[in-house]
Amino acid sequence: MTATPTTPPPEGCIDTQVLDHVLLIGINRPAKRNGWTPAMFRQLAEAYTRLDDDPALRVGVLHAFGDHFTAGLDLPAVTEFMKRGEKAVPQGLVEPHDFGLPGYRRRTKPMVVAVKGICFTVGIELMLGADIVVAADNCRFSQMEVQRGIMATGGATLRMAERAGLGNAMLHLLTADEFDSAEALRLNFVQKVVPAGKELDEALRIAQRIAAQAPLAVVATRLNVLKAIEHGPLAAVEDFIPVQQRLANSEDAAEGVRSFVERRPARFSGR
């Protein structure tokens, strides 16, 4: 598919588009290779918050306009925030990196990401903070903060080792080297690699497949996986019976049984 962007202001913007139960979230500053500014971070958090708050929306797809996902931070625009120890995202919103900062909400609904071309620094961290990543085969990845005298603070130091092991994480975090889509797939940073130009179609196909499932069950499943990763298997197991009881008493569970008996696709309502 082809998403239609608005004409962005010089500082860039985040465009959104609704397709049935899917919220498309587009990074829109192609003239600057989608370099991130404070305004873009704020709007991205607003879009993630909209996804969580709108009961009609079930899945998000993060993508980018232009040839590249992002060249990373627009350092002149964000340096003052770093020096003051501040974030560009106002508290109370869903924080897109999703690592549980105090004062911020965590996303509950699934996020699929389509990356292409250059995907540096914050781009990697946003995709690692999502759930499923589709990469074009022309991607160039780099976590180059050490090359700029700063540290990756959007989740790379947490998630690279989690996905790829300590040595692989240190290799890319400490050398600021550049790697391709095949390496990103090997490291479990992305889940699929497709020909350039097909990444958004594939991400949307996955999102629509997720959106067709029972929304309450999708959210519960996602949160249980994250609890197991962040707090350990025993903490996740403790939720099995109470969460399953809540789901089993939902309208969607009843519809799931009916659709099974009647041999038809289920029509879930999210209740």
C-alpha positions in Angstrom: 0.0 0.0 0.0 1.0 3.7 -0.3 0.3 5.9 2.7 -0.3 9.5 1.8 1.7 12.1 3.8 0.8 15.6 4.7 3.3 18.4 3.9 5.5 18.4 7.1 6.8 21.6 8.8 10.6 22.0 9.0 10.7 20.3 12.4 8.8 17.3 10.9 5.6 15.6 12.1 3.9 12.3 12.7 1.0 11.5 10.4 -1.7 9.0 11.3 -4.2 7.1 9.2 -6.9 4.6 10.3 -7.5 1.4 8.2 -10.3 -0.5 9.9 -8.8 -1.5 13.3 -5.2 -0.6 12.4 -3.6 2.8 13.2 -0.9 3.7 10.7 1.7 6.0 12.3 4.0 7.7 9.7 7.3 9.4 10.5 7.3 12.5 8.2 10.4 14.5 7.7 11.9 12.9 4.6 13.9 16.0 3.6 16.1 15.4 6.7 16.0 11.6 6.4 13.4 11.6 9.2 15.8 13.0 11.8 14.0 13.2 15.1 13.0 16.5 16.7 11.3 17.2 20.0 8.0 17.9 18.2 8.2 14.5 16.5 8.8 12.7 19.8 5.8 14.4 21.4 3.5 13.6 18.4 4.7 10.0 18.3 3.8 9.6 22.0 0.4 11.1 21.3 -0.2 8.6 18.5 0.8 5.7 20.7 -1.6 7.0 23.4 -4.4 7.3 20.8 -3.9 3.7 19.9 -4.2 2.5 23.4 -7.2 4.8 24.3 -9.4 4.2 21.2 -11.3 0.9 21.6 -11.9 0.7 17.9 -8.1 0.5 17.3 -6.4 -2.8 17.9 -2.9 -2.7 16.3 -0.4 0.0 15.4 1.9 0.1 12.4 4.9 2.4 12.6 6.5 3.3 9.2 8.2 6.2 7.6 7.8 8.4 4.5 10.6 8.9 2.1 13.5 6.5 1.4 14.7 6.0 4.9 13.2 5.0 8.3 15.4 7.5 10.2 18.9 8.8 10.3 18.5 9.1 14.1 18.4 12.1 16.4 18.6 15.6 15.1 21.3 16.3 17.7 21.2 20.2 17.5 17.5 20.0 18.2 17.6 17.6 21.1 20.9 18.3 22.8 19.5 20.9 25.2 16.9 18.4 26.4 19.8 15.9 27.1 21.8 18.5 28.9 18.9 19.4 31.2 18.1 15.7 31.7 14.6 16.2 30.2 12.5 14.2 27.8 10.6 15.7 24.9 7.6 13.5 25.6 5.2 15.0 28.2 4.5 12.7 31.2 1.2 10.9 31.3 1.4 9.7 27.7 2.4 6.3 26.4 6.2 6.4 26.1 7.1 4.9 22.6 10.2 3.1 23.8 8.2 1.1 26.3 10.6 0.5 29.1 8.5 1.7 32.0 9.8 5.1 32.9 8.2 6.7 36.0 5.4 9.1 35.0 4.7 7.5 31.6 2.2 4.9 30.5 3.2 1.7 28.8 1.6 0.5 25.6 -0.8 -2.4 25.9 -1.7 -3.0 22.2 0.6 -4.6 19.6 2.9 -2.5 17.4 4.3 -3.7 14.1 7.2 -1.7 12.5 8.2 -1.4 8.9 11.8 -0.2 8.4 13.7 0.7 5.3 16.9 2.4 4.1 18.8 4.1 6.9 17.7 3.0 10.4 20.1 4.5 12.9 20.0 5.0 16.7 16.5 5.9 17.8 15.1 4.0 14.8 16.6 0.7 16.2 15.4 1.5 19.6 11.8 2.2 18.5 11.7 -1.1 16.5 13.1 -3.0 19.5 10.5 -1.4 21.7 7.7 -2.6 19.4 6.5 -6.2 19.0 7.2 -7.3 15.4 9.6 -5.8 12.8 9.6 -6.1 9.0 12.8 -4.9 7.4 13.4 -4.0 3.8 16.4 -5.8 2.3 18.2 -2.4 1.8 18.3 -1.5 5.5 21.4 0.0 7.0 21.5 -0.2 10.8 23.8 1.5 13.3 23.6 2.3 17.1 26.2 5.0 16.9 25.7 7.0 20.1 29.3 6.3 21.3 30.5 7.9 18.1 28.7 11.1 19.2 29.9 11.1 22.8 26.6 10.0 24.3 24.9 6.7 25.4 21.9 4.9 23.8 19.1 5.6 26.3 16.0 4.5 24.2 16.3 0.8 25.2 19.2 -0.5 23.0 21.3 -1.3 26.1 18.4 -3.3 27.5 17.1 -5.1 24.4 20.1 -5.8 22.2 21.6 -8.2 24.7 18.1 -9.7 25.5 17.6 -10.5 21.8 21.1 -11.3 20.6 23.3 -12.1 23.6 25.9 -10.0 25.4 28.7 -10.4 22.9 26.6 -9.4 19.9 25.1 -6.5 21.7 28.6 -5.2 22.8 29.9 -5.6 19.2 27.3 -3.2 17.8 26.9 -0.9 20.8 30.6 -0.3 21.4 31.9 -0.1 17.8 29.1 2.0 16.3 29.4 -0.1 13.2 26.9 -0.4 10.4 25.1 -3.7 9.7 22.5 -4.9 7.2 19.1 -6.6 7.3 20.6 -10.1 7.2 22.6 -9.3 10.4 19.5 -7.8 12.0 17.6 -10.9 11.3 20.4 -13.1 12.6 20.4 -11.1 15.8 16.6 -11.3 16.2 16.2 -7.5 15.9 13.8 -8.0 13.0 11.4 -10.9 12.3 11.1 -10.7 8.5 13.2 -9.3 5.6 11.4 -8.5 2.4 12.3 -6.7 -0.9 12.6 -3.0 -0.5 9.2 -1.4 -1.2 7.2 -4.3 0.2 7.9 -3.7 3.9 4.8 -1.7 4.7 2.6 -4.1 2.8 3.9 -7.0 4.9 3.7 -5.1 8.2 0.1 -4.2 7.4 -0.7 -7.8 6.5 0.6 -8.9 9.9 -1.2 -6.1 11.7 -4.5 -7.0 10.0 -4.1 -10.7 10.9 -3.5 -9.6 14.6 -6.5 -7.3 14.4 -8.8 -10.2 13.3 -8.1 -12.0 16.6 -9.9 -11.4 19.9 -8.6 -8.0 21.2 -8.7 -8.8 24.9 -6.8 -12.0 24.4 -4.2 -10.3 22.2 -3.5 -7.7 24.8 -3.4 -10.3 27.6 -1.1 -12.5 25.7 1.3 -9.7 24.8 1.5 -8.5 28.4 2.1 -12.0 29.8 5.0 -12.4 27.4 6.5 -9.1 28.6 6.0 -10.0 32.2 7.8 -13.2 31.7 10.8 -11.4 30.1 10.9 -8.5 32.6 9.9 -10.3 35.9 10.5 -13.9 35.2 8.5 -17.0 34.3 7.0 -17.5 37.8 5.5 -14.0 37.8 3.9 -14.7 34.4 2.6 -18.0 35.6 0.8 -16.4 38.5 -1.4 -14.5 36.0 -2.5 -17.7 34.1 -5.6 -18.6 36.1 -7.0 -15.1 36.9 -6.4 -13.8 33.4 -7.8 -16.9 31.8 -10.9 -16.7 34.0 -11.5 -13.1 33.0 -11.0 -13.9 29.3 -13.3 -17.0 29.5 -16.1 -14.8 30.8 -15.9 -12.3 28.0 -18.2 -11.8 25.1 -15.3 -12.6 22.7 -14.7 -16.0 24.3 -18.4 -16.8 23.8 -18.1 -15.7 20.2 -15.0 -17.8 19.8 -17.0 -20.9 20.9 -19.9 -20.0 18.7 -17.7 -19.5 15.6 -16.0 -22.9 16.3 -19.3 -24.7 16.5 -20.8 -22.9 13.5 -17.5 -23.3 11.5 -17.2 -19.7 10.5 -14.7 -16.8 11.2 -15.2 -15.2 14.5 -16.5 -11.6 14.8 -14.9 -10.2 17.9 -16.0 -7.0 19.6 -13.3 -6.5 22.2 -15.7 -7.1 25.1 
